Amino acid sequence: MTAAYESVLSLIEQRTGILLRDHRREDALRLLRAQEWPPAALLAHLAQAPLTDARWQTITGGITIGETYFFRNEVQFNALQKTILPRLIAQRRQEGHLVLRCWSAGCATGEEPYTLALLLHDLLPDLPRWSITPQRNAARPA
């Protein structure tokens, strides 16, 4: 792999937050080569372009998983519904701090965060009293 392609892959990771490891790195490299964009020119373009740019959209569309649906990964949502969220909600109630910040990583078109919203709606009969906000571009929720 050329240094220019290595720089493009590093820029992709930096700008999108998507880690390109193992097979994903190879998939991204194949995608870039298939587009026949000269790597040095692509690097210069991507460094200046917003993520809504057509080339960025082609790249992110090619390296992400487009699978999304409500209650995807049922085991995880069951754990959230039956264990994690009830404990967190009880802790916040006890503290008198009715605030939740939620982070859903890797959701293609949004069904996963909507599922989380449905769970919270069911678990919080006093939902209007709570401040619930999504976290965007965060390394982890707080």
Secondary structure as UniProt FT lines:
FT   HELIX           3..16
FT   HELIX           23..35
FT   HELIX           39..48
FT   TURN            51..52
FT   HELIX           54..63
FT   TURN            70..71
FT   HELIX           74..79
FT   HELIX           80..84
FT   HELIX           85..95
FT   STRAND          99..102
FT   TURN            105..106
FT   HELIX           111..123
FT   TURN            125..126
FT   HELIX           127..129
FT   STRAND          131..134
//
